Amino acid sequence: MEEALIALLLAHAELVELVGTKVRPGRASQTDIAPFVVVQVIDKSRAYTMKGHSGLVRSRIQIDAYADSFAQAKAIARIIEARLSGYKDGAFKAIFLEDHRDLPAADAGTVTTKFRTSLDITVHYGEPQ
């Protein structure tokens, strides 16, 4: 699912115009220069019936937009939100925006000039049984 989600984002010309192909699973590459996007799974729950796994899965995904300016981080996040919120097609049964927040781009005590806007989405999708 993560690969399909990243492919869906990279197929969106407006996002690629801002970040190129820098949409990364888990963490950014050490060579990435802002702006870039990081996609990571926060949790994953399978739906079960009395006969076992139903084939439906719900995952909470965090998508972080990193940029050199607040305005650019927000613009990237808004493009991602517009692309994904309410999306459904093929294996993606539904994608919903859950949270949208602005965070420091580094851990406490670390100095950075980067800005980060974070989106949490819930993805409902089918998984082979």
N, C-alpha and C positions, 0 to 999 in steps of 0.2 A: 504494500500500500504506500509506503514512504516513497518508493521510487516513482510510482504513478502520480503521487501528489506533487513531487518535484517536477516531473515531466509536464504536468498540468500548468504549473507556474511558469516553467521555461517556454511553454507554448504561447504565453501571453506577451505579445509584442511590446506593450506599454511598460511592463515590468523589465523585460530584457533591455529596453532602451536605457533604463536607469542603472541596472546592476550587471548587465551582460549575462554571462552564464554562471555567475557567482551565487548560486542557490545551493547550499551545502547541507548534507545530513549530519546532524550531531554537533559539528563545530566547524568553524572556518579554517581554511588552510592558512598556515603561517605566512604564506606569500600573498594572501588576499589583501588588497587595498580597498578601503571603503569607497563606495557602498557595496554591501553584500547582505545576504539573507541566510539565516541558519534555521533549519527545520529539525525538531526533535520530538520524539514520542514521550509523553508524560505518563500516560497509562493506556491500557488496552484491556477491554472486557469482551469476552465471547458470550453470546446468548445461547442458553441451553434449554432443551425441552426434556421431557421424561425419556425420550429416545436418544438423547445426546446433543452434540453441538448442532445448532440450527443452521450454521453457515453465516450468520450475521455477527458483525463485530462493531464495537464502538470504541474509538480511540480519541483521546484528548491529545492534541498536537500543539506545541508551542512554536510559533514562528517569530523570529527576531529579525528586525530590520536595523542594520547598523549603517551609520553615515557620518559624514564630517559636520553636518549641521542638523539642528532640530527639524527644520523645515523639510530637509531631504529625507530624514528618517520617517517623518509623518507622511510624506508623499508616497514613499514606498509602501508603508503599512496600509494606507488608504487604497492603493492600487491592488494589493493583495486581498484586502477585505472585499473590495468590489468584485474581484475575480472569484473568490471562494464562497462568500456568504450566500447561502441558499442554493449552491451548486448541486446538481445531481445529473449523473450520466453514467451509463455502463455499470461498472462495479461500485462506483460511488452512489450510494442510495440517497445520501443527504450530507451536506456540510453546513454547519452552523457556527457563527461567531459567538463565542462565550464571553471573552474579556479582551479589553484593549487598554494597555497601560504604558506609561513612559518610565523607563528605568535607567539607572546609570549603566554605562557600557562596560564597567569593570567591577570587580569586587571592592568592598569597603577598604579604604586605605590605599588603593591603587589610583594613581593619577592617569587620566586619559582625556583626550580631546574629542573622543567619539560620542555619538548620541545613539540611543537604542529605543526603539518602540517595539513592544511585544504584543503579539496577538495569541490568544488561545482559541482554538477551534475544536469542535467535536465533529469527527468524521464517522459516519455510519456506512459500512461497506460490506460486500459479500466476500466470503473467503471460501476457497475450495474445501470440501469436507473430506 
